[in-house]
């Protein structure tokens, strides 16, 4: 169990995370062809004034799920009444970020999409045909996101041969710090392209369909896989006419200005059960009470202080693949029994595992064995924990994510029917309901 001092530290840490600066950055301004323009501040849109940047749905420029239409530009709003910036063919465009968390590593890509002749204002971004104009991925020992961490700037070039007209220009960072739970941070602005070209790219895609092209990113581990072999999702980069790059190939990656060692472990963070590897790469402290065995079918919660660390790194075994979850299961004559854990952990309590005859159920899935159901429940709790961790200040995100991994590993290793009910009841009495 946590001592009173540790409990106070953990609670103070969590409260601080709700009041300090946001964990994710946003584009504070743009430089287009040498001219500066205001960006969009999600937490206070009026602060920067009029802009051509599409509004996002999250107040801290949070990620957009790659399975939804929101991922096109980061929000559902088409931004009626926005400005439109003039952009010349061949112009350099720089996105100036206010901050970016070092832990959120991954590639950076840019897209464009032609709008109707009447303009982009009010047009649904997910309805447009998008083509990729630049792609930067892992090179040497660095991810493109490392450049944004160190310089807060990212520059790309508008193709020289495109037909003139209204376009949406899209810049995104793909953060792959959590295996099975990649996060896309897109932002778009409305542009009027001034060009003498006539090219109309034919290799286009829509969002979110683009993320089903080269979809290795959905399960890629930036800590365990060979990152030099990684191919970002989406179509090939448009050749750009005068670029000299053959169609169907990607633009050469740009070198990143800084590198940093992985500060957190990889683990699945999806809302549905998924196979993943969970390996804690930073020290973390985990206090687990030792109690007598119990036959109650539920998962033992683990209290972990993200702010504390021990002298020895926490080790974890790869997560097991859970059996395929089905919406229905063969229900025996007997009624199912269930024990629900208390909400005592970072990110909330572990979902209950229910025994229904010879089947084990959790989160709508039915499993042949109890351990597979336990793994699925632990993964869901970890997903919630990591969503909480992503809301913390930049300086605390990495430690909190590592604590989430350690917590998930201990959750799995607790087994199916071992000393959980008594422990959970004791934790619940402490009143640590953090989610």
Protein Blocks (a to p, Z undefined) as FASTA:
>chain_A
ZZfklmmmmmmmmmmmmmmccfbdcdfbdceehiacddddfklmmlnopafbdcdfbfnl
pacdfkbmklmnopabeogoiacddddehiacddddfbdcfklgcddddddddddfkbje
hpafklpccddfbdcddehjacfklmmmmnopacddddfkbccdddddddddddfkbghi
accdddddddddddfbfbdcfbdcddfklmmgopllmmpcfklmcfklpccedddddekl
mnopaghiacdddddfbdcddfbdcddddfbdcddddddfbdcddddddddddfbdcddd
ddddfkbccfbdcddddddddddddfbdcddfbdcdddddddfbghiaadddddehjacc
eehiacfbfklmmmmmmmmmmmmmmmmmmmpcfklmmmmmmmmmmmmmmmmmnojmgokl
mmmmmmmmnopafZZ
